Amino acid sequence: MTESGGEFASQRSTKHSPRVDEEMEHEIQGLLKAERATRAEEWREVEPVAEGDPDIDADPAGTQVGGTPVGMDADAVVARAELARWLDRADFPATGPQLVEAARDHRAPDVVATELEKLPAGETFERIGDVVRALGYPTET
């Protein structure tokens, strides 16, 4: 390690110059000392939760926010989301075996690969909706 200006070089950022480091440190001093946001524009502040409002939760009490599409049940929504999680748009169009291989390349769980192995042979799938329909899950109407 070398010393520059009395400080070890490892304590400085390597992404920009020491001058920029000092400017950035100066910019956040108000925030560090005040222990609150120091923005002049009130509209940039995060609005706090009002008294009496319920806590924000992405999945309150285990229900899906927004419900399920007409013609689908909750299990079909979960299955479609899990399949879509492990298959990218770049994986399409593809046949069943190609989708199984793509899912395994993305390190999908064995359950997902096993489900994709059930796809009919000889068909090419253009998108995840085609895969879900071919597997027999209900889709939105």
N, C-alpha and C positions, 0 to 999 in steps of 0.2 A: 504494500500500500504506500502511496505517496501522499505527502502533505501539500496542500495548496491553501495559502492564506490562513494557516494555523488550524485548519480543519482537515480531517481525513477525507479523501476523495470519495470513499464509500458512503459517507453521510450525505452527499449531494446527489441530486438527480442526474442521471446520465441522458435524459431525454432533451434537456435544454440547458441553457447557460446559467451560471450562478446568479446573474442579474435578474433573469426571469424567475428563478426560485425565490429571490428576495421580494420581487413584486407580488408574486402569488401569496407569499407569507404575509405581506403587509395587507393584502386584500381581505384575508380571513381573520385578522387580528380582532376586529370588532365583533365578529361572531363568536370567537373564542372567549373574549373577555365578558361580553354581555350575556352569554349563554342563551341567546335567543336570536331570531333572524334579524338582520339589520338592513333589509331591503327598503329602499325609499318608496317603491311602488307597491301599494297595498295589494293590488290585484295579482301580484306574483306569489303571494303567501298562500300556503295550503289552508283551506278553510277547515276550522275544527268542527267536530261533531257537536250538534246542538244538544242541550240538556233535554233528557227525555226521549231522544231518538235512540232506536236500537243500534247495537253495535253492528258494524258492517261485516258481513260474512259472505264468502263466495258460495257456500253451500249450507245455508241455514237448516238445521235439523235434518240434514241428509236429503233434502229435496233438491231437484235441479232447478236452477233459476230460469224462469221463462217457460217451464213445463216441457212437454214433448210435442213434436210436430204431429199434426193430424195424420192418422194412419200408422203411427209408430208407437211402440211401447218403450218404457224406460230401458229394458234390457237391450233392445235393438239400437237405441241411441248410444249406450255404453259400448256395445260391440263395434259399432261403426267408428266411434271415436278411438277405440283401441287399435283397430286396423289402420285407421288414418294416421295414428301416431307413429306407426312403424313403417309406413310407405310414403315416400315423397312423390311429388308430381313428376319428377324426373324418372321415376320407375315405370311410368305409363307411356304408351300402351305396352302391354305385356301379356304373356300367357300365364297360366296358373303356376307352372314350375319356375318361371322367371320371377314371379312375385314372391314365391317361397324363398328363393335364393336372395332376392333383394331384402326381404324381411330379416333373414339370417345375417346378411351383410351389415344391417343396421342394428344387430344384436337384439333382435326382438325375442321375447320369451317363447319357449317351446309351444305354449298354448296358441299363440298367434300363428306360428308356422304350421302347427297341426290343423288349425282352422283353414288356413290358405291351401293346404294339401287337399281339402275337400272340393276345391274348384273343379268344374267339369273340364275334361281334357279337350284340347283342340280349339278352345275359344280364346279370343284376344279381348282383353279388358282395357277400356279407354280411360276409366276413372274409378275412384273408390266406390261410387254409387253402383256401378256395374258389378263390382266384386260383391258388395253387400247383397244385391238382388240375387246374384248367382248362388250365394250361400243360403238363400231362403229367408233372410231377415226381412221384415216388413219395412217399406220405405214410405216417405211422406207422400200424401196424395195431393 
